[in-house]
Amino acid sequence: LSPADADTLVARATKAYAAGDHAAALALFDSAHTAFSSPALLYNIGNCHFKLNDIPHAILFYERALRLAPGDADVLTNLEMARQQVVDRIDELPSFSLGATWGRIRGGKDSDQWARRSLWVCLAFFVALAIAISASDRRIRRAVFGLSGVLFIGMLFTLLFAWFRYHEVTDDSEAIIMTAKVDVRSEPSDAGTVLFVLHKGTKVKVLNQDNAWSEVRLANGSVGWMPPASLERI
């Protein structure tokens, strides 16, 4: 699928969505998604699922879009709307957060932005260092050495952000429950005691796998084992 073909599919899907044919729009968006991905495409797929009342898949694709575009206001708004329709209401443990603004800063315009910035700052650092070493004037050398120090700190900062974004985008430990109802047990077998019951659309963190069973943790800290094929990774 070429980029031009994908753009054509997205244009047709957008037109179908505007006309109210959400099933056709979803099929077209999914076709484009087989070869390409972007926050906007994932967001549109989530919207189609939401309109078709498939809340678990809507949440799944909103969460995937949020991975690529942290702090995006549209994604956050629609994700919250979808979460309102989830049966389970789980209180999250207190955590420190700087909100959507911090999300937009750490996310950048795309998932590779901080990696590109780190390369440019690294190049500028070595250029400044070379100039400082070869400069004959003491004042110029001192000033450029100072600039090199600032660039070195900037290089460390951008490398840290690039590393963080890489792990954030590639992390697949979180998942969305897809089955209507699932018993979470004390051990990875049907003989385990039922600890609590979860429903479709609930977000969990996968801790371990054992014979296709998944040990999961909820936002409130509760832990248990879920049977196979009951969730899909974000």
Summary of the structure (lengths in Angstrom):
residues: 234
radius of gyration: 23.2
end to end distance: 24.0
largest distance: 79.4
contacts: 697
relative contact order: 0.10
helix: 56%
strand: 15%
